[in-house]
């Protein structure tokens, strides 16, 4: 029973090694950059999962782990025979990438499986072994898994949707995958669309489709009302601009030939243009006084005194003529 538990534990960790870590990450060489999984990181994770506590270290075996923060864990693994290093080797290479071979061997040893040299099979053709190992992962069909004793029975096709197929391909599978659960894909897509809408509308993610549609109707009515109010405001502003321009032309602040230019300014920046237009002063037409234009032929100052309005008009329009008649009147009357 104990060995069976160990076997399943080993199988679980080995599957994790094969499926969850890409060959590019594991087989990467140390080039000065930090690799995905180093030898020291793998050993720390392995001992933690195997519930192996770090023991006291009186003397360190490896010479290249003294500056490592994980040196006690590495020495513990070495003392338990987990590390595949030669007996006289003093190098562990903690920063190198952990290969699949290294992970597999350390996992087996951490679970208590030690090779028996007397009964363990020996590799007679290392070249062939290396070629087969270099091919990478081997993917079996359900039929092959059954024939090789990995499963007890095959009941039928599994339900595989697009997400599951993508996950399998991400693990390195390059063959064809039959999608057998299309409804799940459609439901997932609809759920994603609904979640996106609830986020955009500021609603709870637990909102139903009916609640989302009702909220969309509310926003639609608000948008229609906003459009209506904007159109009314545009019409009101247009009327206000026309009234301002009509008043400015009437008050002689501007002339009709520059009306269109003022309208463009009011439409682009109403407040600023309105201030400028209101501040303009009406254009005053100057009075043109032509000397001698007032008819005073045959009239004296005494005659004009009988018509005060005519005398005042003469004073305003022809002051020189007024002064001449006044001087004659003074000389004549001795005043």
Residue, then its C-alpha position, 0 to 999 in steps of 0.5 A: x500500500x505504501x509503495x502504491x502511494x509512492x508510485x502515484x505521487x511519483x507519477x503526479x510529479x513526473x507528469x508535472x515535469x513533462x507537461x507543465x514546463x516547456x523544453x525551451x525553459x528546461x534545456x536553456x543554457x546559462x548565458x548570464x540571464x536568469x533561466x526559468x528553473x535553476x537546479x537550486x530552485x528545483x531542489x528547493x521546490x522538490x524537497x518542499x513537496x516531498x516534505x523533507x525538512x532541512x537538516x543541520x549542516x556541520x560541513x558543506x560538501x559543495x564549494x560553489x554553494x557557499x554564497x547561495x541562500x539555498x545551500x542548506x537545502x542543497x546539502x540536505x538533498x546531497x546527504x539523503x542521496x537525492x542529487x545525481x553527482x559523482x562522489x568526489x565532485x565538489x561542484x553542484x552548479x546551482x545556477x544552471x538550468x535544471x534539465x528533464x533528466x535532472x528533475x526525473x532522477x531527483x524526483x525518483x530519489x526524493x520519493x525513496x526509489x533507489x536503483x538496485x545495481x544488481x537487478x536494474x537493467x543496463x543501457x546497452x545502446x546509449x546512442x539509441x537511448x539518447x535519440x529516443x530521449x531527444x524526441x521529447x514528449x510522447x503522446x498516446x491515444x486512449x487506445x494506446x494508453x489502454x493497451x499499455x496498462x495506463x488506464x483500465x477502460x475507455x468509455x468513449x469520446x471525451x468532451x473537449x472544447x476549444x479551451x481544453x484543446x488549446x491547453x493541450x496544444x500549449x503543453x506541446x501536442x502538435x497533432x490534430x484535436x477533435x472538438x466534441x463540445x461546441x456548445x460549451x464554447x458558445x456558452x463560454x463566449x456568451x458568458x465572456x460577452x456578458x461579463x464584458x458588457x457588465x463591466x462596461x455598464x458598471x453593473x455587477x458581474x452577477x447581472x443576468x442577460x435580462x438586467x443587462x438588456x434593461x440597462x441598455x434600454x435605459x442608456x438608449x433613452x438617455x442618449x436619445x433625450x441628450x440628442x434632442x436637447x443638443x439639437x434644441x440648444x443648437x437651434x436656440x444658439x443659432x437664433x441668438x447669433x442671428x439676433x445679435x448680428x441683426x442688432x449690431x447692423x441696426x446699431x451701426x456697430x458692424x456693416x452687412x458685408x462683414x456679417x458672415x465673418x462675425x457669424x463664424x466667430x460667434x459659432x466657433x467661440x460664442x462667449x468671446x465673440x459676443x463680448x467683442x461685438x457688444x463692446x463695439x461702439x456705433x459708427x457715427x456719421x460726421x456732419x459735413x458743414x459747407x461754408x455758406x451753405x445756409x441761405x442768408x441772402x437778403x437777411x440781417x441779424x435782426x431778421x434771424x432773431x425773429x426765427x430763433x431756430x433758424x438763428x441756432x441752425x446758422x450758428x451750428x452749420x455756418x458759424x462764420x456767416x453767423x459771426x459776420x451777421x452779428x458783427x454787422x448788427x453790432x456796428x449798425x447799432x453801435x454796441 
